[in-house]
Amino acid sequence: MKVDLFNPTDEHKQLREMVRSFAEREVEPQAAEHDREEKFNAPLFRKLGDLGLLGITAYERFGGSEMDSVAAVIAHEELAAVDPGFTLAYLAHSMLFVNNVNFNGNDAQRAKYLPPACSGQAICGMCMSEPGAGTDVLGMATTARKDGDHYVLDGAKMWITNGAVSKTELGDTFLVYARMHGAGRSELSSFLVEKGTPGFSLGQKIEDKLGMRASMTAELVFEGCRVPAENLVGTEGSAMLHMMRNLEIERLTLAAMSLGIARRSIEIMNDYARDRKSFGEPLNRFGQIQRHIAESYAEYMAGRSYVYQVAGHLDLDEPGHRLDSDGVKLYCATMGKNVADRAIQVLGGYGYVGEYRVERLWRDAKLLEIGGGTLEAHHKNMTRDLARTDKL
């Protein structure tokens, strides 16, 4: 019996068809405008809740769809093929917040925070990076201290997707990583912090980004921010494991975004090279153009096979997949950027302007070599993991 690696069940196939139809019908028409104006499309985002996508991996009893890693990959690949910026906002909400709370929170936290997040009533995110701590996440300076029945947070978080939903308005709820006073370097804790909490504010909305302009990026500030004790996720000092486990699905879905970028870039350059003539011949009759198209397709399919193979084996509630979750992002991030670059080259001047979309895909693709772990961090992690094994 033949198994479709990319659509292993009928449910996965139906999901892909639904998301692709929605993406082409409703997401793509607004993509260029929101990129150009650096605006987040909150009404469209909430429609993802109606489709069951915002809680795609969350338990059904808390408003989710309770699907697997392959389903998460499908959703991110299909959405990113038309609007990577919008998809990044979706990833920050559905993977970094919803999936994280679903697998690391308790039932009381799930019951309070997941239903509004899964429906789209609340727009959420996760706070890990800081102005002085990016790849060196264990160098974070944000602190928490117990004060009666509250924790008090102090510090700042940087590059937070969904940190703002407009120039002046915060997102709704965030999972915030901090270090307890006196705790060791790897002893991190995490807290659920809502908009309106005293001491929690929007520092600045980051503008004039190279790409991903349809997702909002912000600095968030915590100054004597008082968080109820019941908003501690897990126990004090236990968040490092939570973070590592959630980074695996984050990097896998970021790799899936690169797949979407690559696939759309190939479609565009293939159509253009077939229809456009030069010296009386279609462009795809020339060896230089053939190389761009053929190598792009082969690299895309190699990356796609790797991503779906890893997704098929990744259990969302179990750690232990770092080698290949890093591996797929390492390979696909650069692959997606390179394919978009070749598409611009094939289209020439037309590729350099917004009408054909590949310049936006190229700009958006660059972030995937940085966000969610830099290429250099993946090199380090993978080499360390491979050093522990004798056989592949």
Secondary structure, DSSP 8 states (H G I E B T S, - for coil): ----TTS-SHHHHHHHHHHHHHIIIIIHHHHHHHHHHT---HHHHHHHHHTT-TTTTS-GGGT-----HHHHHHHHHHHHTT-HHHHHHHHIIIIIIIIHHHHHS-HHHHHHHHHHHHHTSS-EEEE--BTTBSS-GGG---EEEEETTEEEEEEEEEEEETSBSSSS-B-SEEEEEEEETT--TT-EEEEEEETT-TTEEEEEEE-S-SS-TTS-EEEEEEEEEEEEGGGEESSTT-HHHHHHHHHHHHHHHHHHHHHHHHHHHHHHHHHHHHH-EETTEEGGGSHHHHHHHHHHHHHHHHHHHHHHHHHHH--TT----HHHHHHHHHHHHHHHHHHHHHHHHHHGGGGGSGGGSHHHHHHHHHHTTTTTS-HHHHHHHHHHHHHT-S--
